[in-house]
Amino acid sequence: MTDPRPSLSDQVYDRLLTQIVEDSYPLHSRLPSEAMLAQSCGVSRPVLREALARLRDDGIITSRRGSGNYVARRPDRQVMSFVPLGSITDIQRCYEFRVDVEGAAAAWAARRRNEADLLALDAAFNHMDQTYAEKELGADADQMLHLAIARATKNPFFQATLESLGQQIGFGMRLSRSLTLLGAPGRQEMVQAEHSAVIEAIRAQDADAAASAMRRHIAAARDRMFVGAPDDTA
């Protein structure tokens, strides 16, 4: 039987991530040395390094040779009101998977779409516009658009993949759209502009542009959960 209790490294990860979210370690600040962190967390250096490796994989911290670990970005505080700390990694991995799969789907959709597909894309886009105007979440409309793109590929494996991951993808979309509704007014227009760029590239049958637009959109949706960027330096 699997032990439901979090491992020591998971506990350290959650503790350090909480401290980063709460600005105990602000953006671009250097974390204490490994020896100091291990002592303050009451764990061995190998356990600490597992937690630090996970934070690096998630883009939360970055290492500088001979200098130590620095905070590169942190989850938006609003994220923590929607999801538990331990979900951050899973959400990011789902977005990573979607960047590649849905980028490819957009390219194939551009090559194979027909007029019925374009009508479905426009209908989903207009539905999202309406939900924003009415201050509604609109995650169902968002998912409808992405599934319409998958159907336009004429390859059932793309649609089956998105449908099989519907719960995980929907969760990420609800989180992203909740943050957008809470964000600055221009953020909604920016998100819709990203969707429009994908649709217009598919309409123009430009496979490369469609793939690039979709990849940018999903990566941006992921990054909107965070303050700061993984490659920032200060």
MARTI-249808 format. One record per residue: residue number from 0; residue in one letter; x, y, z of N, C-alpha, C, O in turn. Coordinates in pm, whole numbers, always signed. Atoms other than C-alpha are relative to their C-alpha. Layout:
N
[vexmi NUM,"a",[X,Y,Z],[X,Y,Z],[X,Y,Z],[X,Y,Z]]
...
***
This chain:
234
[vexmi 0,"m",[+85,-120,+0],[+0,+0,+0],[+89,+125,+0],[+186,+133,+75]]
[vexmi 1,"t",[-80,-121,+10],[+135,+343,-95],[-19,+88,+124],[-131,+108,+171]]
[vexmi 2,"d",[+5,-89,-116],[+223,+571,+196],[-51,+136,-45],[+14,+202,-126]]
[vexmi 3,"p",[+57,-126,+47],[-3,+880,+156],[+73,+122,+54],[+50,+234,+8]]
[vexmi 4,"r",[-68,-114,-61],[+226,+1096,+369],[+106,+55,-96],[+174,-22,-164]]
[vexmi 5,"p",[-103,-58,+88],[+449,+1342,+179],[+140,-37,+50],[+163,-51,+170]]
[vexmi 6,"s",[-138,+31,-36],[+819,+1258,+171],[+64,+121,+64],[+10,+231,+60]]
[vexmi 7,"l",[-72,-112,-60],[+1072,+1469,+356],[+34,+107,-103],[+22,+227,-75]]
[vexmi 8,"s",[-35,-99,+103],[+1182,+1632,+32],[-123,+77,-44],[-114,+196,-74]]
[vexmi 9,"d",[+124,-70,+33],[+818,+1712,-50],[-32,+105,+106],[-75,+216,+74]]
[vexmi 10,"q",[+27,-94,-109],[+779,+1875,+291],[+94,+121,-8],[+52,+235,+15]]
[vexmi 11,"v",[-95,-111,+12],[+1093,+2081,+237],[-37,+88,-120],[-32,+210,-112]]
[vexmi 12,"y",[+45,-74,+118],[+974,+2179,-112],[-115,+93,+38],[-112,+212,+6]]
[vexmi 13,"d",[+115,-81,-39],[+641,+2298,+32],[+40,+114,+92],[-11,+226,+81]]
[vexmi 14,"r",[-43,-104,-95],[+815,+2488,+311],[+73,+112,-73],[+44,+230,-50]]
[vexmi 15,"l",[-75,-103,+72],[+1056,+2668,+79],[-89,+77,-97],[-76,+199,-111]]
[vexmi 16,"l",[+90,-67,+92],[+785,+2741,-177],[-91,+97,+75],[-118,+207,+26]]
[vexmi 17,"t",[+82,-89,-82],[+566,+2888,+97],[+78,+125,+37],[+25,+236,+31]]
[vexmi 18,"q",[-83,-115,-37],[+852,+3111,+209],[+23,+92,-120],[+29,+214,-104]]
[vexmi 19,"i",[-18,-81,+121],[+905,+3226,-150],[-129,+76,-32],[-125,+195,-63]]
[vexmi 20,"v",[+128,-65,+26],[+534,+3298,-199],[-23,+114,+98],[-75,+219,+61]]
[vexmi 21,"e",[+22,-101,-103],[+527,+3493,+127],[+108,+107,+4],[+109,+193,+92]]
[vexmi 22,"d",[-106,-100,+13],[+833,+3695,+22],[+104,-5,+111],[+177,+91,+132]]
[vexmi 23,"s",[-113,+17,-91],[+1057,+3561,+296],[+129,-1,-80],[+233,+45,-34]]
[vexmi 24,"y",[-110,-7,+97],[+1286,+3512,-4],[-57,+71,-123],[-118,+5,-207]]
[vexmi 25,"p",[+58,-76,+112],[+1190,+3789,-252],[+59,-41,-135],[+160,-110,-142]]
[vexmi 26,"l",[-50,+25,+135],[+1231,+3767,-628],[+144,+50,-13],[+178,+159,+30]]
[vexmi 27,"h",[-140,-30,+32],[+1597,+3763,-736],[+93,-4,+122],[+214,+18,+109]]
[vexmi 28,"s",[-87,+10,-118],[+1721,+3721,-378],[+69,-135,+2],[+21,-232,-58]]
[vexmi 29,"r",[-73,+126,-11],[+1976,+3454,-295],[-49,-77,+122],[-69,-20,+229]]
[vexmi 30,"l",[+38,+85,-113],[+1869,+3162,-80],[+121,-20,+91],[+235,-8,+46]]
[vexmi 31,"p",[-112,+36,-88],[+2077,+3075,+226],[+76,-120,-56],[+27,-189,-145]]
[vexmi 32,"s",[-81,+112,+46],[+2350,+2819,+174],[-71,-132,+27],[-163,-139,+108]]
[vexmi 33,"e",[+61,+131,-21],[+2261,+2451,+152],[+16,-45,+145],[-76,-105,+202]]
[vexmi 34,"a",[-23,+41,-140],[+2413,+2393,+493],[-99,+69,+93],[-155,+6,+182]]
[vexmi 35,"m",[+94,-74,-84],[+2198,+2665,+648],[-144,-45,-22],[-220,-57,+73]]
[vexmi 36,"l",[+136,+44,+29],[+1882,+2552,+472],[-27,-139,+58],[-134,-164,+115]]
[vexmi 37,"a",[+17,+135,-55],[+1936,+2188,+570],[-18,+6,+151],[-100,-66,+207]]
[vexmi 38,"q",[+11,-13,-145],[+1984,+2292,+930],[-134,+60,+41],[-198,+11,+134]]
[vexmi 39,"s",[+126,-64,-38],[+1680,+2521,+940],[-120,-89,-29],[-222,-80,+41]]
[vexmi 40,"c",[+110,+92,+33],[+1461,+2254,+776],[+9,-131,+77],[-85,-211,+76]]
[vexmi 41,"g",[-17,+122,-78],[+1599,+1978,+998],[+11,-125,-84],[-38,-231,-46]]
[vexmi 42,"v",[-15,+116,+88],[+1692,+1750,+709],[+146,-10,-44],[+226,+81,-21]]
[vexmi 43,"s",[-136,+20,+51],[+2005,+1607,+552],[+19,+78,-130],[-78,+119,-194]]
[vexmi 44,"r",[-29,-71,+126],[+2179,+1774,+257],[-61,-73,-121],[-116,-6,-208]]
[vexmi 45,"p",[+61,+68,+115],[+2065,+1498,+11],[-151,+26,-11],[-203,+44,-121]]
[vexmi 46,"v",[+144,-27,+3],[+1700,+1552,+112],[-25,+143,-47],[-114,+167,-129]]
[vexmi 47,"l",[+14,-139,+41],[+1739,+1927,+75],[+24,+14,-150],[-49,+85,-219]]
[vexmi 48,"r",[-33,-13,+143],[+1898,+1886,-268],[-112,-52,-89],[-133,+0,-198]]
[vexmi 49,"e",[+114,+49,+76],[+1598,+1683,-387],[-106,+110,-12],[-163,+131,-119]]
[vexmi 50,"a",[+99,-108,+2],[+1369,+1970,-289],[+47,+115,-87],[-33,+171,-163]]
[vexmi 51,"l",[-54,-108,+83],[+1597,+2229,-451],[-5,-37,-148],[-34,+48,-232]]
[vexmi 52,"a",[+5,+44,+140],[+1614,+2022,-770],[-141,+15,-55],[-158,+55,-170]]
[vexmi 53,"r",[+139,-15,+44],[+1235,+2020,-788],[-36,+147,-20],[-105,+181,-116]]
[vexmi 54,"l",[+24,-143,+17],[+1222,+2397,-737],[+66,+52,-127],[+12,+139,-195]]
[vexmi 55,"r",[-67,-39,+125],[+1474,+2435,-1020],[-78,-50,-121],[-97,+23,-218]]
[vexmi 56,"d",[+77,+56,+110],[+1273,+2203,-1245],[-127,+81,-25],[-171,+95,-140]]
[vexmi 57,"d",[+122,-79,+12],[+966,+2416,-1176],[+28,+145,-37],[-64,+225,-52]]
[vexmi 58,"g",[-35,-137,+39],[+1156,+2733,-1266],[-13,+100,+113],[-8,+221,+89]]
[vexmi 59,"i",[+17,-91,-114],[+1110,+2876,-916],[+134,+60,+40],[+143,+179,+72]]
[vexmi 60,"i",[-133,-50,-32],[+1481,+2904,-844],[+95,-33,-115],[+67,-118,-199]]
[vexmi 61,"t",[-104,+27,+98],[+1791,+2913,-1058],[+134,-1,+71],[+153,+69,+171]]
[vexmi 62,"s",[-133,+10,-61],[+2150,+2823,-976],[+100,+81,-80],[+97,+82,-203]]
[vexmi 63,"r",[-110,-72,+64],[+2448,+3042,-1050],[+130,-59,+52],[+155,-66,+172]]
[vexmi 64,"r",[-124,+68,-36],[+2784,+2873,-1056],[+84,+85,+95],[+117,+200,+67]]
[vexmi 65,"g",[-84,-66,-97],[+2987,+2963,-752],[-69,+106,+83],[-5,+172,+165]]
[vexmi 66,"s",[+72,-107,-71],[+2715,+3193,-619],[-116,-51,+82],[-150,+9,+184]]
[vexmi 67,"g",[+111,+56,-77],[+2425,+2975,-502],[-130,-1,-77],[-132,+10,-199]]
[vexmi 68,"n",[+133,+9,+58],[+2053,+2952,-562],[-76,+132,+19],[-73,+192,+126]]
[vexmi 69,"y",[+72,-126,-2],[+1837,+3253,-648],[-147,-23,-37],[-179,-114,-113]]
[vexmi 70,"v",[+142,+8,+33],[+1460,+3306,-664],[-21,+62,-137],[+4,+181,-156]]
[vexmi 71,"a",[+20,-47,+137],[+1374,+3334,-1035],[-143,+50,-22],[-165,+147,-94]]
[vexmi 72,"r",[+141,-40,+9],[+995,+3357,-1005],[-74,-68,+114],[-22,-160,+177]]
[vexmi 73,"r",[+81,+63,-105],[+719,+3271,-761],[-144,-6,-46],[-187,+77,-126]]
[vexmi 74,"p",[+141,+4,+35],[+357,+3163,-793],[-70,+127,+47],[-43,+178,+155]]
[vexmi 75,"d",[+84,-112,-41],[+113,+3451,-789],[-73,-40,+129],[-119,-154,+142]]
[vexmi 76,"r",[+67,+33,-127],[-37,+3470,-439],[-142,-49,-22],[-192,-131,+57]]
[vexmi 77,"q",[+136,+45,+27],[-381,+3423,-593],[-4,-148,-33],[-104,-216,-5]]
[vexmi 78,"v",[-4,+142,+33],[-271,+3080,-718],[-20,-84,+124],[-88,-186,+122]]
[vexmi 79,"m",[+3,+80,-122],[-233,+2960,-363],[-140,-7,+61],[-166,-93,+146]]
[vexmi 80,"s",[+137,+8,-49],[-599,+3034,-293],[-83,-100,-79],[-193,-136,-39]]
[vexmi 81,"f",[+72,+93,+85],[-700,+2795,-572],[+54,-142,+6],[-21,-238,-11]]
[vexmi 82,"v",[-60,+133,+7],[-456,+2505,-548],[+93,-22,+118],[+149,+73,+171]]
[vexmi 83,"p",[-100,+30,-103],[-246,+2326,-284],[+141,+12,-57],[+161,+0,-178]]
[vexmi 84,"l",[-139,-17,+45],[+130,+2378,-298],[+47,-115,-88],[+111,-92,-190]]
[vexmi 85,"g",[-51,+116,+71],[+196,+2026,-417],[-50,-14,-142],[+4,-94,-218]]
[vexmi 86,"s",[+56,+10,+134],[-13,+2079,-730],[+77,+82,-103],[+60,+63,-223]]
[vexmi 87,"i",[-69,-89,+92],[+219,+2341,-878],[+79,-79,-105],[+73,-48,-223]]
[vexmi 88,"t",[-80,+79,+94],[+451,+2083,-1033],[-89,-70,-102],[-61,-65,-221]]
[vexmi 89,"d",[+88,+73,+92],[+166,+1875,-1181],[-63,+94,-102],[-74,+59,-220]]
[vexmi 90,"i",[+60,-96,+92],[+1,+2183,-1331],[+101,+41,-107],[+68,+47,-225]]
[vexmi 91,"q",[-104,-40,+97],[+329,+2291,-1493],[+30,-112,-99],[+48,-86,-218]]
[vexmi 92,"r",[-30,+111,+90],[+394,+1943,-1633],[-112,-19,-103],[-86,-53,-218]]
[vexmi 93,"c",[+111,+10,+94],[+46,+1937,-1788],[+13,+106,-108],[-11,+79,-225]]
[vexmi 94,"y",[-20,-106,+98],[+116,+2272,-1955],[+116,-34,-94],[+107,-9,-214]]
[vexmi 95,"e",[-113,+40,+86],[+453,+2142,-2082],[-45,-99,-106],[-9,-87,-223]]
[vexmi 96,"f",[+51,+101,+93],[+277,+1845,-2239],[-89,+64,-106],[-80,+32,-224]]
[vexmi 97,"r",[+92,-66,+92],[+10,+2067,-2393],[+74,+86,-102],[+33,+94,-218]]
[vexmi 98,"v",[-76,-83,+93],[+269,+2302,-2547],[+38,-81,-124],[+20,-34,-236]]
[vexmi 99,"d",[-45,+81,+112],[+404,+2020,-2763],[-117,-62,-77],[-123,-54,-199]]
[vexmi 100,"v",[+110,+71,+67],[+83,+1824,-2833],[-93,+98,-72],[-128,+76,-187]]
[vexmi 101,"e",[+95,-91,+62],[-144,+2121,-2900],[+67,+91,-104],[+1,+140,-196]]
[vexmi 102,"g",[-72,-70,+105],[+125,+2303,-3095],[-5,-80,-129],[-30,-25,-237]]
[vexmi 103,"a",[+7,+87,+118],[+137,+2005,-3331],[-143,-7,-53],[-164,-8,-174]]
[vexmi 104,"a",[+140,+6,+43],[-244,+1987,-3337],[-37,+125,-80],[-106,+115,-182]]
[vexmi 105,"a",[+31,-124,+72],[-268,+2351,-3443],[+59,-2,-141],[-4,+45,-236]]
[vexmi 106,"a",[-63,+8,+132],[-26,+2287,-3729],[-80,-90,-94],[-104,-54,-209]]
[vexmi 107,"w",[+79,+91,+83],[-225,+1990,-3857],[-138,+57,-30],[-192,+36,-138]]
[vexmi 108,"a",[+130,-64,+24],[-548,+2182,-3815],[+11,+103,-113],[-79,+114,-196]]
[vexmi 109,"a",[-20,-99,+106],[-406,+2458,-4037],[+6,-68,-137],[-41,-13,-236]]
[vexmi 110,"r",[-14,+71,+128],[-328,+2201,-4307],[-133,-60,-47],[-158,-69,-167]]
[vexmi 111,"r",[+114,+84,+37],[-660,+2015,-4294],[-137,+62,+29],[-239,+1,-2]]
[vexmi 112,"r",[+129,-56,-40],[-930,+2251,-4166],[-89,+23,-121],[-42,+44,-233]]
[vexmi 113,"n",[+97,-35,+103],[-1248,+2303,-4364],[-89,+112,+53],[-67,+162,+164]]
[vexmi 114,"e",[+84,-113,-40],[-1520,+2567,-4349],[-79,-30,+127],[-101,+60,+208]]
[vexmi 115,"a",[+74,+37,-122],[-1715,+2377,-4083],[+90,+15,+123],[+43,+59,+228]]
[vexmi 116,"d",[-94,-16,-111],[-1404,+2373,-3862],[+16,+147,+36],[+17,+182,+154]]
[vexmi 117,"l",[-16,-142,-26],[-1360,+2748,-3901],[-123,+58,+70],[-110,+144,+157]]
[vexmi 118,"l",[+122,-45,-66],[-1723,+2805,-3803],[+0,-42,+147],[-42,+34,+234]]
[vexmi 119,"a",[-6,+48,-138],[-1668,+2593,-3490],[+100,+81,+82],[+75,+112,+198]]
[vexmi 120,"l",[-100,-81,-69],[-1354,+2789,-3399],[-54,+140,+30],[-35,+193,+139]]
[vexmi 121,"d",[+56,-134,-20],[-1531,+3122,-3447],[-108,-1,+107],[-118,+91,+189]]
[vexmi 122,"a",[+107,+9,-100],[-1828,+3007,-3240],[+58,-10,+140],[+10,+55,+233]]
[vexmi 123,"a",[-63,+15,-132],[-1603,+2901,-2951],[+66,+130,+43],[+57,+169,+160]]
[vexmi 124,"f",[-66,-127,-32],[-1406,+3226,-2969],[-103,+105,+43],[-83,+176,+141]]
[vexmi 125,"n",[+105,-96,-34],[-1724,+3436,-2966],[-63,-32,+135],[-101,+58,+211]]
[vexmi 126,"h",[+53,+42,-131],[-1852,+3234,-2671],[+93,+47,+112],[+46,+94,+216]]
[vexmi 127,"m",[-95,-48,-100],[-1533,+3317,-2481],[-9,+151,+18],[-3,+202,+130]]
[vexmi 128,"d",[+19,-145,-7],[-1576,+3684,-2567],[-119,+35,+89],[-113,+127,+170]]
[vexmi 129,"q",[+121,-26,-78],[-1924,+3669,-2419],[+21,-26,+148],[-27,+50,+233]]
[vexmi 130,"t",[-23,+31,-141],[-1809,+3504,-2098],[+84,+108,+67],[+60,+142,+182]]
[vexmi 131,"y",[-81,-108,-57],[-1545,+3774,-2047],[-86,+124,+22],[-74,+191,+125]]
[vexmi 132,"a",[+85,-118,-13],[-1802,+4046,-2109],[-93,-12,+120],[-126,+87,+184]]
[vexmi 133,"e",[+92,+25,-111],[-2029,+3886,-1848],[+73,-37,+129],[+9,-76,+227]]
[vexmi 134,"k",[-82,+29,-117],[-1740,+3834,-1601],[-18,-144,+49],[-15,-171,+169]]
[vexmi 135,"e",[+13,+142,-32],[-1788,+3458,-1615],[+133,-70,-27],[+218,-19,-100]]
[vexmi 136,"l",[-127,+71,+12],[-1512,+3198,-1594],[+28,-43,-144],[+136,-16,-196]]
[vexmi 137,"g",[-14,+34,+141],[-1564,+3056,-1943],[+98,-111,-31],[+143,-124,-145]]
[vexmi 138,"a",[-94,+109,+25],[-1338,+2753,-1900],[-56,-101,-98],[+18,-159,-177]]
[vexmi 139,"d",[+61,+94,+94],[-1588,+2535,-2088],[+15,+48,-144],[+42,-31,-234]]
[vexmi 140,"a",[-15,-55,+135],[-1575,+2768,-2387],[+145,-11,-46],[+172,-39,-162]]
[vexmi 141,"d",[-142,+12,+31],[-1196,+2768,-2372],[+33,-143,-42],[+101,-165,-142]]
[vexmi 142,"q",[-25,+140,+32],[-1187,+2389,-2369],[-65,-36,-133],[-9,-115,-210]]
[vexmi 143,"m",[+71,+26,+126],[-1440,+2383,-2655],[+85,+44,-119],[+90,-26,-221]]
[vexmi 144,"l",[-84,-49,+108],[-1204,+2591,-2870],[+118,-95,-25],[+148,-129,-139]]
[vexmi 145,"h",[-116,+87,+16],[-904,+2367,-2805],[-41,-137,-57],[+34,-196,-134]]
[vexmi 146,"l",[+48,+126,+56],[-1110,+2055,-2879],[-39,+18,-147],[-20,-74,-227]]
[vexmi 147,"a",[+35,-26,+140],[-1238,+2214,-3201],[+126,-1,-87],[+123,-48,-201]]
[vexmi 148,"i",[-127,+4,+73],[-876,+2262,-3309],[+46,-144,-17],[+93,-183,-123]]
[vexmi 149,"a",[-40,+141,+7],[-803,+1898,-3226],[-84,-74,-105],[-30,-156,-180]]
[vexmi 150,"r",[+87,+66,+99],[-1102,+1787,-3437],[+38,+42,-142],[+27,-37,-236]]
[vexmi 151,"a",[-36,-50,+133],[-985,+2003,-3726],[+123,-68,-58],[+149,-58,-178]]
[vexmi 152,"t",[-117,+72,+50],[-668,+1793,-3751],[-39,-118,-85],[+41,-167,-165]]
[vexmi 153,"k",[+48,+122,+66],[-879,+1506,-3885],[+81,-123,+45],[+85,-226,-22]]
[vexmi 154,"n",[-76,+109,-60],[-657,+1289,-3664],[-63,-28,+136],[-48,+53,+228]]
[vexmi 155,"p",[+75,+24,-125],[-866,+1125,-3388],[+88,-12,+123],[+39,+0,+236]]
[vexmi 156,"f",[-87,+16,-117],[-562,+1074,-3166],[+18,+133,+75],[+33,+133,+197]]
[vexmi 157,"f",[-11,-129,-68],[-533,+1447,-3095],[-124,+25,+87],[-112,+64,+204]]
[vexmi 158,"q",[+122,-21,-78],[-896,+1470,-2986],[-7,-96,+118],[-44,-56,+228]]
[vexmi 159,"a",[+6,+99,-108],[-874,+1148,-2784],[+95,+36,+113],[+64,+16,+231]]
[vexmi 160,"t",[-97,-38,-102],[-564,+1275,-2604],[-52,+114,+86],[-43,+109,+209]]
[vexmi 161,"l",[+53,-113,-77],[-724,+1605,-2505],[-120,-41,+84],[-136,+6,+197]]
[vexmi 162,"e",[+117,+44,-76],[-1045,+1434,-2399],[+40,-86,+119],[-21,-77,+226]]
[vexmi 163,"s",[-44,+86,-111],[-859,+1178,-2187],[+62,+81,+113],[+61,+38,+228]]
[vexmi 164,"l",[-60,-88,-100],[-683,+1464,-2008],[-93,+118,+33],[-50,+220,+87]]
[vexmi 165,"g",[+95,-110,-16],[-998,+1675,-1990],[-5,+56,+141],[-14,+177,+159]]
[vexmi 166,"q",[+8,-47,-138],[-1005,+1691,-1611],[+122,+85,+36],[+109,+192,+94]]
[vexmi 167,"q",[-123,-74,-32],[-640,+1800,-1579],[+9,+130,-79],[+45,+234,-24]]
[vexmi 168,"i",[-6,-122,+82],[-659,+2045,-1869],[-103,+101,+48],[-74,+220,+58]]
[vexmi 169,"g",[+104,-89,-49],[-986,+2187,-1741],[+38,+69,+129],[+7,+186,+150]]
[vexmi 170,"f",[-44,-59,-127],[-837,+2240,-1397],[+97,+115,-26],[+85,+222,+33]]
[vexmi 171,"g",[-97,-104,+33],[-546,+2436,-1544],[-67,+120,-65],[-32,+234,-36]]
[vexmi 172,"m",[+70,-111,+65],[-780,+2642,-1761],[-81,+80,+101],[-84,+203,+95]]
[vexmi 173,"r",[+78,-73,-101],[-1005,+2726,-1466],[+90,+87,+86],[+55,+199,+121]]
[vexmi 174,"l",[-95,-78,-78],[-702,+2838,-1268],[+47,+121,-80],[+46,+233,-30]]
[vexmi 175,"s",[-52,-109,+83],[-561,+3044,-1554],[-105,+108,-23],[-75,+227,-13]]
[vexmi 176,"r",[+105,-97,+28],[-894,+3207,-1635],[-46,+72,+126],[-86,+188,+120]]
[vexmi 177,"s",[+32,-67,-126],[-965,+3279,-1268],[+100,+112,+26],[+61,+221,+68]]
[vexmi 178,"l",[-102,-102,-18],[-635,+3466,-1248],[-20,+115,-99],[+4,+231,-67]]
[vexmi 179,"t",[+23,-104,+100],[-721,+3651,-1569],[-114,+91,+42],[-105,+213,+26]]
[vexmi 180,"l",[+113,-82,-45],[-1056,+3766,-1429],[+39,+91,+115],[-15,+200,+131]]
[vexmi 181,"l",[-45,-80,-114],[-877,+3889,-1118],[+109,+99,-37],[+144,+187,+41]]
[vexmi 182,"g",[-115,-82,+41],[-598,+4054,-1317],[-39,+135,-55],[-155,+176,-49]]
[vexmi 183,"a",[+22,-133,+59],[-560,+4389,-1485],[-96,-12,-117],[-100,-116,-183]]
[vexmi 184,"p",[+100,+5,+108],[-834,+4478,-1739],[+57,-44,-133],[-9,-118,-207]]
[vexmi 185,"g",[-57,+34,+129],[-599,+4443,-2035],[+38,-146,-15],[+68,-192,-125]]
[vexmi 186,"r",[-42,+140,+6],[-519,+4085,-1945],[-98,-86,-80],[-57,-177,-150]]
[vexmi 187,"q",[+100,+76,+75],[-846,+3952,-2089],[+18,+20,-150],[+11,-75,-228]]
[vexmi 188,"e",[-22,-28,+142],[-781,+4125,-2420],[+125,-71,-51],[+129,-118,-165]]
[vexmi 189,"m",[-124,+67,+40],[-429,+3981,-2426],[-24,-150,-23],[+25,-207,-120]]
[vexmi 190,"v",[+29,+143,+14],[-558,+3626,-2373],[-80,-25,-128],[-51,-118,-203]]
[vexmi 191,"q",[+79,+17,+121],[-817,+3667,-2648],[+82,+26,-126],[+60,-36,-230]]
[vexmi 192,"a",[-88,-25,+114],[-552,+3810,-2879],[+84,-124,-31],[+111,-154,-147]]
[vexmi 193,"e",[-76,+124,+20],[-350,+3491,-2826],[-87,-104,-72],[-41,-169,-166]]
[vexmi 194,"h",[+90,+95,+65],[-652,+3277,-2918],[-24,+42,-146],[-24,-42,-236]]
[vexmi 195,"s",[+26,-49,+135],[-723,+3497,-3220],[+117,-28,-94],[+97,-62,-210]]
[vexmi 196,"a",[-118,+26,+83],[-365,+3455,-3345],[+4,-145,-46],[+42,-174,-160]]
[vexmi 197,"v",[+6,+142,+38],[-407,+3076,-3341],[-104,-21,-109],[-78,-85,-210]]
[vexmi 198,"i",[+110,+20,+95],[-740,+3089,-3522],[+34,+58,-137],[+10,-5,-239]]
[vexmi 199,"e",[-31,-64,+128],[-619,+3331,-3789],[+108,-75,-76],[+105,-80,-199]]
[vexmi 200,"a",[-103,+80,+68],[-311,+3119,-3861],[-61,-127,-58],[-23,-169,-167]]
[vexmi 201,"i",[+69,+119,+52],[-535,+2813,-3899],[-84,+39,-121],[-87,-33,-221]]
[vexmi 202,"r",[+81,-48,+113],[-768,+3014,-4124],[+86,+21,-125],[+45,-9,-237]]
[vexmi 203,"a",[-91,-27,+112],[-469,+3116,-4339],[+74,-125,-47],[+151,-120,-143]]
[vexmi 204,"q",[-67,+127,+31],[-352,+2752,-4350],[+151,+12,+9],[+225,-48,-69]]
[vexmi 205,"d",[-143,-17,-26],[-13,+2860,-4216],[+36,-89,+119],[+20,-49,+234]]
[vexmi 206,"a",[-24,+99,-104],[+95,+2552,-4021],[+105,+46,+101],[+88,+29,+221]]
[vexmi 207,"d",[-107,-44,-90],[+416,+2701,-3880],[-49,+111,+93],[-21,+109,+212]]
[vexmi 208,"a",[+51,-110,-82],[+242,+3017,-3760],[-101,-51,+103],[-104,-3,+216]]
[vexmi 209,"a",[+100,+55,-91],[-42,+2814,-3606],[+68,-71,+117],[+28,-54,+232]]
[vexmi 210,"a",[-72,+70,-106],[+200,+2592,-3414],[+67,+98,+94],[+59,+83,+216]]
[vexmi 211,"s",[-69,-99,-83],[+401,+2890,-3291],[-98,+77,+86],[-72,+100,+204]]
[vexmi 212,"a",[+99,-77,-76],[+90,+3084,-3187],[-58,-83,+114],[-78,-32,+224]]
[vexmi 213,"m",[+54,+85,-105],[-48,+2788,-2994],[+102,-24,+110],[+69,-19,+228]]
[vexmi 214,"r",[-105,+22,-100],[+282,+2717,-2822],[+18,+125,+87],[+32,+115,+209]]
[vexmi 215,"r",[-13,-125,-76],[+313,+3084,-2722],[-117,+18,+96],[-98,+58,+211]]
[vexmi 216,"h",[+119,-17,-83],[-43,+3089,-2590],[+4,-88,+124],[-22,-41,+234]]
[vexmi 217,"i",[+2,+92,-114],[-9,+2781,-2370],[+114,+32,+96],[+96,+26,+218]]
[vexmi 218,"a",[-111,-39,-87],[+334,+2885,-2240],[-34,+127,+77],[+1,+140,+194]]
[vexmi 219,"a",[+38,-125,-68],[+195,+3231,-2161],[-103,-27,+109],[-97,+34,+216]]
[vexmi 220,"a",[+100,+35,-101],[-104,+3079,-1978],[+67,-59,+123],[+29,-30,+236]]
[vexmi 221,"r",[-75,+58,-111],[+139,+2878,-1768],[+75,+110,+77],[+72,+113,+200]]
[vexmi 222,"d",[-83,-101,-65],[+362,+3177,-1698],[-82,+106,+73],[-31,+173,+163]]
[vexmi 223,"r",[+83,-97,-70],[+69,+3395,-1595],[-30,-42,+144],[-82,+37,+223]]
[vexmi 224,"m",[+17,+44,-139],[+54,+3185,-1278],[+111,+51,+90],[+104,+37,+212]]
[vexmi 225,"f",[-120,-35,-74],[+388,+3330,-1174],[+31,+149,-8],[-11,+218,-101]]
[vexmi 226,"v",[-56,-134,+1],[+548,+3660,-1085],[+148,-16,-29],[+216,-95,+35]]
[vexmi 227,"g",[-139,+18,+41],[+885,+3701,-1253],[+7,-105,-109],[-92,-171,-140]]
[vexmi 228,"a",[-20,+96,+108],[+1029,+3486,-1529],[+122,-84,+30],[+216,-37,+95]]
[vexmi 229,"p",[-111,+90,-31],[+1262,+3185,-1515],[+136,+52,-41],[+236,+20,+23]]
[vexmi 230,"d",[-131,-44,+48],[+1536,+3361,-1711],[+33,+142,+43],[+130,+200,-5]]
[vexmi 231,"d",[-31,-134,-50],[+1519,+3695,-1526],[+132,-3,+77],[+164,-102,+144]]
[vexmi 232,"t",[-120,-14,-83],[+1844,+3811,-1374],[-3,+137,+65],[-54,+233,+6]]
[vexmi 233,"a",[-2,-129,-70],[+1895,+4085,-1122],[+116,+3,+94],[+137,+103,+163]]
***
